[in-house]
């Protein structure tokens, strides 16, 4: 497994070194450590707070206007003893709207909450709606009409690439839906043109492991040189991408095309989380079910992990070096497609910190399971595997 992990980590950050292995799927660390119990925030209802100051409305992100994305963001606020917002964390909602919602609530100031006569830290959940029809006229008239696409394919070790005509067909499908006109850089205007950079990395590891990673960066042409969004301010750059892998070369090019299609589509369609948890007020954020990729052969049947019996769990891989250096940890959710013999044929990262995804994909592809049965017959099975990575 170590040579595989080395190649995976090189794709993202560079060559790895031996490090503390992540936790397995049984030993899950429950919550952050190091916070004194007495300072833990107290659950509170947002309707009971008194706001001293807040901006009139959140700024609609220009990238969301490009995507025609609207919806509701579920936020969790942590408010300090002096009434300032210590943290505004988006838990649910369209990815292109979360940063704007966090920046909007992060600037609020509240009347301090007292419990038994003492100032208290409190935590509450609330929903921030975004509607395209609510945009001020001055904003609604600034939607760019042109886009410059910059596409790079980076195959390693003889991995397949997507033919240019297929790649252009996927881009054209995006343009047809958005109404944008593709232009050359010489025709771009600072505020009237979007810049989209799409990178497609493919790699063959050994004889039968094939990986694909897509990454997409979108901004206004005027912001094309920016490297990152500014904390606490509306997003000026959008980052999207997918990581998938499969055993065997069969249909890998179709998997590559489907992955590129989904990455491009996220410019127009927001990506829902796998589930929609209830808010503190009891309402449920709406979401559209994610369309899973086609199974490599036959039709995959959805199972819960509790219905699947593990035949072999490989040793935990080394912790990615750069993730360890930058203290990156978190939970990666992988969607697996397992063939009727119980072998993993495909794996896709659904969520988790970027520096951990490639390692998680390579690790997931080495699992083996008992065949999944439906009416006594082995099936192609699709289910989710959760992998917590914890630094110790």
C-alpha positions, -999 to +999 in steps of 0.1 A: +000+000+000+029+024+007+039+029-030+003+037-039+000+063-011+032+079-022+018+086-057-014+098-043+002+123-020+025+135-048-005+145-068-017+169-041+013+182-021+045+163-027+062+131-016+052+117+018+071+106+048+062+082+076+036+098+099+009+090+124-017+069+108-053+081+108-080+065+130-099+036+115-136+036+110-143+022+145-121+044+167-137+078+161-125+107+182-157+124+196-153+162+193-124+187+198-100+184+227-085+210+249-115+233+256-123+238+293-157+225+301-167+257+319-162+278+287-182+256+264-210+276+247-245+271+259-272+262+234-295+292+228-323+302+205-315+329+179-349+345+185-339+353+221-309+373+211-310+411+208-289+426+180-270+458+186-256+461+151-259+442+118-255+450+081-287+454+061-283+422+039-257+397+028-238+405-004-248+381-032-216+364-044-209+371-081-200+335-087-234+324-074-250+349-098-232+332-126-245+298-114-280+311-108-276+296-074-301+304-047-311+287-015-308+287+023-276+284+043-278+269+077-253+287+101-241+279+136-231+310+155-209+311+186-213+344+205-188+355+231-195+370+265-192+405+251-218+399+224-194+396+195-196+367+170-166+344+177-175+320+149-200+318+121-199+283+106-220+272+076-233+237+081-257+233+052-265+250+019-251+258-015-213+260-015-212+292-034-234+310-008-218+297+024-189+322+025-213+352+020-235+339+048-206+335+072-193+370+064-227+385+069-234+370+103-197+373+114-201+411+116-231+411+139-229+424+174-254+412+200-265+422+235-244+400+259-263+370+272-264+365+309-272+332+327-277+333+365-263+369+364-231+359+346-221+367+310-222+335+290-209+322+256-239+309+236-244+289+204-273+289+181-284+278+146-302+299+121-310+300+084-299+327+059-320+327+027-306+338-006-330+346-035-319+359-069-350+381-071-340+399-040-308+413-055-307+451-058-311+464-094-275+477-092-262+442-086-286+423-110-273+443-139-237+433-135-238+396-144-209+389-168-219+377-203-185+362-213-161+335-200-125+325-207-118+288-202-083+276-194-081+238-195-051+217-185-049+179-186-020+162-166-018+125-172+008+105-153+022+070-159+002+064-191-032+073-177-060+081-201-070+117-210-103+131-223-103+137-261-104+174-268-137+171-288-154+154-258-140+180-234-152+209-256-186+192-258-189+193-220-178+229-219-203+238-246-231+221-227-222+244-197-223+275-219-256+265-235-272+263-200-256+295-187-260+318-217-224+328-215-202+333-246-167+317-246-141+342-257-103+345-259-083+363-233-079+393-257-116+399-256-120+397-218-132+427-198-124+430-160-160+430-148-178+415-178-160+382-181-155+351-159-123+332-158-126+294-153-094+273-149-101+235-151-073+211-142-077+173-148-051+150-133-051+113-141-027+087-129-022+049-132-008+034-101+007-001-106-012-023-130-048-018-120-054+014-100-066+045-119-072+078-103-088+111-115-088+144-098-105+175-112-101+210-097-118+241-109-112+277-101-137+304-111-135+342-106-142+374-124-115+382-149-104+411-127-098+387-099-079+360-119-046+367-101-060+363-066-048+332-048-074+329-020-106+345-006-102+370+022-114+357+056-146+373+067-155+388+033-177+375+005-161+349-018-144+363-049-130+329-060-149+297-063-130+263-059-147+231-070-135+196-077-139+158-075-116+129-067-125+094-080-107+062-085-113+027-098-098-007-102-090-016-138-088+004-170-123-005-183-146+025-187-121+048-170-124+073-198-162+074-193-156+078-156-133+107-164-158+123-186-186+120-160-163+135-134-155+165-156-192+169-164-201+170-127-173+195-119-184+218-147-221+215-137-213+227-102-209+262-117-246+261-124-261+237-098-253+238-061-240+206-045-262+194-016-247+175+013-255+138+015-281+145+042-302+174+055-300+176+093-327+194+112-321+229+125-325+240+161-359+253+151-370+220+137-371+229+100-353+209+074-331+225+047-342+214+012-318+195-009-318+177-043-306+141-042-271+137-057-271+117-089-246+089-084-221+079-112-231+049-132-217+015-120-189+001-142-210-029-151-247-035-144-267-014-121-256-007-085-280-012-057-279+013-028-270-003+006-263+010+041-228+003+054-244-016+083-258-041+057-223-048+043-199-074+059-162-065+057-139-093+045-106-074+046-097-040+060-062-029+049-038-013+074-043+024+078-021+044+054+005+070+065-009+104+073-003+127+043+029+148+050+016+182+041-017+176+059+003+168+090+025+199+086-006+221+083-025+204+110-052+193+087-076+167+100-113+158+095-136+131+082-137+119+046-168+104+032-162+080+003-189+065-019-179+029-030-192+007-058-184-029-050-188-057-076-207-090-070-174-106-058-170-080-030-141-061-047-142-023-048-144-012-084-149+025-079-145+051-051-155+088-051-148+113-024-181+131-014-167+154+013-137+160+035-106+182+036-088+183+002-054+173+014-068+140+027-089+129-003-064+111-025-050+091+004-086+081+014-095+071-021-064+049-025-071+033+009-108+027+002-100+009-031-080-018-012-110-029+010-127-062+004-162-071+013-186-101+014-208-100-017-239-079-011-270-100-016-305-090-028-330-118-029-301-141-024-282-129-055-249-111-054-252-075-066-232-044-075-235-025-043-231+013-037-227+026-001-207+052+019-176+046+040-167+072+066-130+077+074-119+099+103-084+113+101-071+125+135-037+139+144-024+126+177 
